[in-house]
Amino acid sequence: MLQAAFCRRGRALSARANDSPSWRSPYTVDSSSVALAPDQVSFTAAVISSIYPDIKFALDVRVHEDGVVRVRMDEVDGIRKRYNEAASWALLDEPKASRDIQWTVRKKDLRAVYGSMKDVELVVSFDPLKVTLLRNGKEQVVLNGRGLLHMEHFRTKESVAQSKPPMDIPEEGFDVDDSNQVVMQANSRTAWFEGETEDGWWEETFSSWTDSKPKGPESLSIDIDFPNHGHLYGIPQHATRLDLPTTTGENAYYSDPYRLYNADVFEYLADSTMSLYGSIPVLHAHSADSTVGVFDAVASETWIDVSRPASTSTHTHWISESGILDVFILPGPTPSDVFAQYTGLTGTPALPAHWALGYHQCRWNYVSSDDVRSVQKRFDEEDMPVDVFWLDIEYAEDHKYFVWDKKNFPDPVDMTHDVEALARKMVVIVDPHLKRTSDYPVYQQAMELGVLVKQKDGNNDYEGWCWSGSASWPDFFNPASWDWWKSLFKTEQHGSQWSWLESTVNTFIWNDMNEPAVFNGPEISMPRDNIHYGGWEHRDVHNINGMLFSNLTSQAVIDRTDPPRRPFVLTRSFYAGSQRFGAMWTGDNLGTWEHMAVGVKMVLANNIAGFSFAGSDVGGFFGNPEPEMLVRWYGVGAFAPFFRAHAHIDTKRREPYLLDEPYKSLVRGILRLRYSMLPIWYTAFREASVTGLPVLRPHYVAFPHDEAGFPIDDQYFIGSSGLLVKPVTNKDVTEMSVYLPEDQVYYDYFSEHVYRGAPAGKEVTVPAELHQIPLLIRGGSIIPTRERPRRSSPLMKHDPFTLRVALDKDGGARGELYLDDGETYFHREGNIVWRELSAEKPAKKSKSLRISSRDLALQKPTQAVEGVALSKYSGANEFARSMEKVRVEKIIVLGLPAKPTSVRVEGGKELEWEFNQGIASSDKQEGTASALVIKDPRVSIVSDWDIIVAA
Ligand code: NOJ
């Protein structure tokens, strides 16, 4: 991989540090300057670098109310201003700093002690500057512990030329007291620290491209180490393992650092640190007794080296092209705490519209309205559920998005109405490159408003090449673009403004190419010296660019109706904060088994980084998957939060109804399985939207103390449901080994076979023929499903529920179910159903069981829905009332010790039931579970009830 010059400089600095035993960071805090800031909550201090004693830096350290530490450093009175707005785009709000911290300023350091047990300590050491977070006296996170901090200050070519040429490099540091010595030694020391060459300081070429770098060197390097934490996760997007392999040090797995620079990469590698379409600079460091994290709010290209000096400790080195230092330390100490801390900063994932969790059928391209209609017809003829049909770029005349190609789509609104007739939706692509032509009102308006990205001269609109041919790009950093962009999505005329009248409120949006992709630009993107609003260069804001576009599109979709409805916008490019609005997918994957497998890991990494609504192209974007591969790919997609099939324009049609038997029926079965499990997905999304806990949970999240689970990234849990899945991503598989982390029973979802994780941490062999997916229910879970096949998910609204009560080895179980109208924001006014389902023995030794349903929202009104506390929640809310008649039609109890003597709703008559004697959850063997099937207990899903299973 080609490393950028600033990355080479940062890595060379690190190599010099490694080679020099006396290496010491030149950055020190001027202890006399340490002061409480006027806001009375943060500490500020002047920082000096002995390399450039005339350059001033300012440090700002604060501790937020939730214990997160924010460390900022910027150059003061420099000849230019460093980009300092990344956090303002990523953060939800300005976080509140805590007033409850016990700060002490001493001669050598500044200390803060906090936490409910006063067990957390932050130490800012002055000479050299180092920031350490400790818990119970143990180091957790250390900034600049290895002295790799370097903020290249702004300088001019002339000033550099005037300074003396480098001298011999001394072994040790130098003394600034002797003014005569300073000049000489400072020069040698500069070389010792910064290196002797001006590698790419003023200009850099990338194939035929020259980056003019008018600001000169301005990169930022910092080491962030995690003593006592042997595993690292996060920093998507990379096609790699979840447990990040090393890039430096002995036996480094990769030779290049992880790169974050949003890019449209053609045929990306399935095992690489190369940058892909999105970047979320958040990392978890994990060990059996602690999880901590960092979020580095930087928007420029960033490279991250990872090394593991010992199995119990990890080092990272972050090298960014520009920007201020703005690092948030997430103190944990559990994975759930880190999720809460990170999403407290950047927001929790939005609760999607319910239909968006159904199956999406896409292809580049459905070529006409009649094509769309016939695809819909074929799905219906084959009884395959689907919620959304997608249109790629060929719907748009000359790739002028919003403008229908009337030759092929003569009746777009009627076509959409035909899709809506079965309660389905359309998603239509809108890319950010605007065709530069006078007959395109969208481009014309953007140009007239002056909201297009500028060339490096800062005056003329930048022109590049994309699908549309010659194009310009709206600059969404410019607030003047916001209302204009939103107005485009109105489905009714508002004033003289051009709006998308040929769409309906069921037309949702796909934002692609928003890295941005520019076919004739460097690395298929925009020149870095392009100018955005505020005079910032593109290099400063690059990784945020895509997020602004899709987040704004989401807001446009929310706002186009009154009352507002939840949006659906799929984005290819993303950043920290994208989770507040939309969904993402892993871009142009290949139709290979390797890509299928790494897609699972990439979706998990996104979940770790706060962005749960993620998936990969089912089938693989490129290529023509054989039927076996396609079936397996549906098995992967059905267990991803976002489930969409997509294919390149040159591929053969591969809609699932085109498959021969038995493949067609297998895919139909998988689609129906997904639909039956929508209550589980939706309930998991509710939790994510409130707590920040991810929808997909790898082992280290679900079982943070179980070391053997830390590297596992091919099986995972869905929310808190207790479902454990291991999608098959290899050819010719007939069985799979599944890791069970605990001494507990796990039931095969389909065969009801009991597996046991005893002794804790055991691999079990689960059947995985082509018609099977390893899917286990953790003992102790209650799984709500809806099992009536329907054409689309809204048609399931009043369908009855099945409950699978999977008893744990002690004979109990618990589950949750969340429902609301699935498309508006009335849930925030308390229009919800949030139930707690439980199964308990009335007494410890009893063989009887009480299965109950209770109103969880009544118990936890402040935790029911995202963003608001339901102060006036009522179980008889309008939505709940509309669901009164929705009943539980079947309850399956797995693992009962013996055949019951009676089963009845408390106080009611005997119910109809059947019992198959298998083995009990409390037995020690493996085999088919005992199963009690209660038929139609006639209890409502919204009311409290108790069913007594008497022994
Ligand atoms: C690139 C996207 O990644 C792909 O999904 C899409 O089909 C093409 N652009 C055409 O719009």
Residues whose N, C-alpha, C, O or C-beta is under 5 A from the ligand:
A	BS01	NOJ	W364 D392 I393 D512 G587 D588
